[in-house]
Amino acid sequence: MQSAHLDLVVANDVSRGGMGTDDNRVIIIDRQGRRTEAAGKKSLIAEAIIDALLEAL
């Protein structure tokens, strides 16, 4: 991630639905390799991603 100058990677778990539904599950990985899972309504997941980005910066 550092060589690509990435602060976060968000991986969408499509094996459990997500496409065409209101709910989803993602894994957020920060520059230090810490993993955070977020699941539920897509609006709540978006908030979790924004929170992780703010923390990373």
Steps between C-alpha positions, in 0.01 A plus 500: 500500500781739579672455165167574329447802731167365627351605832216245496375202307133409519415144399136428419390149602269409211472137610229596751268705284557872485419539134143619455431515875503771764747309717863425439823391670846647445846469649697822543878460510715794603863578423619318814311185397222536758176345383156629589180334392187700433164340427144620467327772306715648226460849649652375828785334313567828319525675838746232622716553191499878550587456869790269410625747240486790746691292754762407240560860403 
